[in-house]
Amino acid sequence: MTIITLRDVETNEKVIVRSVIDPVARKDKKGNLQIIQVHKWLYDESDDFVDEELYGALSNGKVGMYVSLQYVIMKIEN
C-alpha cells in the first residue's frame, strides 16, 4: 500500500491519500471466474475515493509533482 502526502496549494493544508486494492470478480466467456485487482485511491481521513482523473498522476507521481491544479506531492511512502 502506497501512502502519499499532498499539499493543497490554496490552503497549504496536508492531505493524505492511500492506495488500496479492490478485487472484482468476473466471469469470462467460458464461465470461468476471474478475480481482477483494481487499484484505487482513498483519502485517509474520510475513506472517500479520490477522483479517478487523479489515479494516473498518483500512481506515477514523484515528490514535487503537481497532481492537479490543487495538489502537489510532498511525500511518498511505500
For each residue, the residues with C-beta under 8 A, 3 or more apart:
1: 18 19 20
2: 18 19 76 77 78
3: 16 17 18 19 44 76 77
4: 16 17 18 58 61 73 75 76 77
5: 14 15 16 73 74 75 76 77
6: 14 15 16 17 67 71 72 73 74
7: 12 13 14 15 71 72 74
8: 11 12 13 14 15 70 71
9: 12 69 70 71 72
10: 70
11: 8
12: 7 8 9
13: 7 8
14: 5 6 7 8 74
15: 5 6 7 8 43 45 71
16: 3 4 5 6 43 44 45
17: 3 4 6 41 42 43 44 50 58
18: 1 2 3 4 41 42 44
19: 1 2 3 39 40 41 42 58 59
20: 1 39 40 41 42
21: 37 38 39 40
22: 37 38 39 40
23: 35 36 37 38
24: 35 36 38
25: 33 34 35 36
26: 33 34 36
27: 31 32 33 34
28: 31 32 34
29:
30:
31: 27 28
32: 27 28
33: 25 26 27
34: 25 26 27 28
35: 23 24 25
36: 23 24 25 26
37: 21 22 23
38: 21 22 23 24
39: 19 20 21 22 55 59
40: 19 20 21 22 49 50 55
41: 17 18 19 20 49 50 54 55 58
42: 17 18 19 20 47 48 49 50
43: 15 16 17 46 47 48 49 50
44: 3 16 17 18 47
45: 15 16
46: 43
47: 42 43 44
48: 42 43
49: 40 41 42 43 52
50: 17 40 41 42 43 54 55 58
51: 54
52: 49 55
53: 68
54: 41 50 51 57 58 67 68 71
55: 39 40 41 50 52 58 59
56: 59 60
57: 54 60 61 65 67 68
58: 4 17 19 41 50 54 55 61 67
59: 19 39 55 56
60: 56 57
61: 4 57 58 65 67 73 76
62: 65 73 76
63: 73 74 75 76
64: 72 73
65: 57 61 62 72 73
66: 69 71 72 73
67: 6 54 57 58 61 70 71 72 73
68: 53 54 57 71
69: 9 66
70: 8 9 10 67
71: 6 7 8 9 15 54 66 67 68
72: 6 7 9 64 65 66 67
73: 4 5 6 61 62 63 64 65 66 67 76
74: 5 6 7 14 63
75: 4 5 63
76: 2 3 4 5 61 62 63 73
77: 2 3 4 5
78: 2
